[in-house]
Amino acid sequence: MVTETQIKTCQNDTEANEHEIQSIYDFALVGKTERLNKLIEKLKNMAEEETWNLENENIPNKILHHYFMGTFLKCHRENKIIYSENNKYCCFNTGLLTNHGEDILCLFEPSKTKGILKWYLEGFHINSERIILKNFKQIPEVCCYFNDPADLLFNVKADIWVNYQHILDDNWEERFPDELRNLGKDTIISMMKGAIDITKKRIQRNHRLVIPLYYKNKITYLLPLKLRDYYLALVTEKFDDDKYRANTIFTPEMAYMEARLLMKPETNWLTI
């Protein structure tokens, strides 16, 4: 059933979206980098405790920053940004909860800078705060990355077709450690083939080793790939019921950051 709020959301999104929204920066002014970093830090402190930082990374709370940006974009595409009746505010659900189980919402107010963007990122609030209760009749829904929970399940009996040339040529310098690169590409291909066979056996015994993620607008899967003492994440997409295709590879840090958009990874092999 489509509610009046959802209809109003669609109308407002159309009005605010003269061109396709590619990021929050196309929708609202957020202020300088320092201000956005402070707001993201506030969001971290409001939410249940978890790891949001990457080691040796200059951007503070990079995982949370990536999560916030991705969540906004998905909410916008699903028309889950809701607007107050007087159009004074709009907000979306960050998908995060406080320690007391309260929804954390991201609030926008009208921009005071004319002729640029209509909205300004005001900040984050829990659903019971006065500014939320006074201006909104309901809490915005969380975004949805899948319609069928079965989409998250990996078929361990399916074949995995690996584009080794693409994986190595595109990611060799950035994603393979020096110790592995020193072995040469031919050796790495042989190691990857053996590692994939072992991974499939392990997955048959523990399905939780596979981590689903939302990548390039669809559900894909991260498979642990152990090469000597290093773990990498093989990104696989479903072609049909008995075939998967692996076209790229992530470092553990990249894998965790991308996977967190869908859910918090809970597996021993993917740690940061």
VENVENDA-V547544 format. One record per residue. N is the residue number from 1. RES is the residue in one letter. PHI is phi in radians with two decimals (none if undefined). Layout:
n->{N	N}
res->{RES	RES}
phi->{PHI	PHI}
This chain:
n->{1	2	3	4	5	6	7	8	9	10	11	12	13	14	15	16	17	18	19	20	21	22	23	24	25	26	27	28	29	30	31	32	33	34	35	36	37	38	39	40	41	42	43	44	45	46	47	48	49	50	51	52	53	54	55	56	57	58	59	60	61	62	63	64	65	66	67	68	69	70	71	72	73	74	75	76	77	78	79	80	81	82	83	84	85	86	87	88	89	90	91	92	93	94	95	96	97	98	99	100	101	102	103	104	105	106	107	108	109	110	111	112	113	114	115	116	117	118	119	120	121	122	123	124	125	126	127	128	129	130	131	132	133	134	135	136	137	138	139	140	141	142	143	144	145	146	147	148	149	150	151	152	153	154	155	156	157	158	159	160	161	162	163	164	165	166	167	168	169	170	171	172	173	174	175	176	177	178	179	180	181	182	183	184	185	186	187	188	189	190	191	192	193	194	195	196	197	198	199	200	201	202	203	204	205	206	207	208	209	210	211	212	213	214	215	216	217	218	219	220	221	222	223	224	225	226	227	228	229	230	231	232	233	234	235	236	237	238	239	240	241	242	243	244	245	246	247	248	249	250	251	252	253	254	255	256	257	258	259	260	261	262	263	264	265	266	267	268	269	270	271	272}
res->{M	V	T	E	T	Q	I	K	T	C	Q	N	D	T	E	A	N	E	H	E	I	Q	S	I	Y	D	F	A	L	V	G	K	T	E	R	L	N	K	L	I	E	K	L	K	N	M	A	E	E	E	T	W	N	L	E	N	E	N	I	P	N	K	I	L	H	H	Y	F	M	G	T	F	L	K	C	H	R	E	N	K	I	I	Y	S	E	N	N	K	Y	C	C	F	N	T	G	L	L	T	N	H	G	E	D	I	L	C	L	F	E	P	S	K	T	K	G	I	L	K	W	Y	L	E	G	F	H	I	N	S	E	R	I	I	L	K	N	F	K	Q	I	P	E	V	C	C	Y	F	N	D	P	A	D	L	L	F	N	V	K	A	D	I	W	V	N	Y	Q	H	I	L	D	D	N	W	E	E	R	F	P	D	E	L	R	N	L	G	K	D	T	I	I	S	M	M	K	G	A	I	D	I	T	K	K	R	I	Q	R	N	H	R	L	V	I	P	L	Y	Y	K	N	K	I	T	Y	L	L	P	L	K	L	R	D	Y	Y	L	A	L	V	T	E	K	F	D	D	D	K	Y	R	A	N	T	I	F	T	P	E	M	A	Y	M	E	A	R	L	L	M	K	P	E	T	N	W	L	T	I}
phi->{none	-1.56	-1.56	-1.09	-1.11	-1.13	-1.10	-1.10	-1.04	-1.06	-1.12	-1.19	-1.09	-1.11	-1.15	-1.43	-2.00	-1.19	-2.25	-1.10	-1.37	-1.78	-2.84	-1.08	-1.23	-1.52	-1.84	-2.61	-1.39	-2.07	1.55	-1.25	-0.98	-1.08	-1.17	-1.08	-1.07	-1.18	-1.16	-1.13	-1.11	-1.10	-1.05	-1.05	-1.24	-1.33	-1.49	-0.99	-1.21	-2.82	-1.39	-2.11	-1.83	-1.88	-1.18	0.99	-2.14	-1.31	-1.41	-1.19	0.91	-1.07	-1.11	-1.17	-1.03	-1.12	-1.07	-1.08	-1.12	-1.18	-1.17	-1.00	-1.09	-1.18	-1.09	-1.11	-1.17	-1.64	0.99	-1.88	-1.51	-1.86	-2.14	-1.24	-1.06	-1.53	1.06	-1.44	-2.40	-2.48	-2.71	-2.41	-1.53	-1.25	1.45	-1.72	-2.10	-1.37	-1.09	-1.73	1.39	-1.58	-1.21	-1.81	-1.92	-1.80	-1.94	-2.07	-2.18	-1.04	-1.29	-1.54	-1.62	-1.31	1.40	-1.96	-2.29	-1.25	-1.96	-2.30	-1.21	-1.41	2.66	-2.08	-2.52	-1.45	-1.15	-1.64	-1.22	-1.01	-1.10	-1.38	-1.09	-1.26	-1.90	-2.26	-1.47	-2.62	-1.55	-1.10	-1.27	-1.31	-1.26	-2.17	-1.75	-2.69	-1.69	-2.15	-0.95	-1.12	-1.11	-1.48	-1.56	-1.72	-1.44	-1.22	-1.52	-1.35	-1.37	-2.03	-1.69	-1.95	-1.55	-1.07	-1.07	-1.14	-1.06	-1.31	-1.14	-1.52	-2.18	-0.99	-1.31	-1.52	-2.07	-1.81	-1.07	-0.96	-1.05	-1.36	-1.09	-1.13	-1.39	1.62	-1.17	-1.08	-1.15	-1.12	-1.05	-1.09	-1.14	-1.12	-1.06	-1.17	-1.15	-1.14	-1.07	-1.18	-1.04	-1.08	-1.13	-1.18	-1.14	-1.06	-1.69	-2.67	-1.12	-1.26	-1.17	-1.44	-1.93	-1.31	-2.58	-1.76	-2.40	0.97	1.18	-2.74	-1.34	-2.24	-2.40	-1.75	-1.97	-1.21	-2.23	-1.71	-2.03	1.01	-1.70	-1.96	-1.78	-2.14	-2.01	-1.49	-1.60	-2.10	-2.10	-1.43	-1.65	-2.73	-1.11	-2.18	-2.65	-2.15	-2.19	-1.87	-2.16	-2.71	-2.44	-2.03	-1.27	-0.99	-1.14	-1.08	-1.08	-1.11	-1.09	-1.24	-1.20	-1.14	-1.06	-1.49	-2.88	-1.26	-1.12	-2.22	-2.64	-1.26	-1.41	-1.85	-2.21	-2.26}
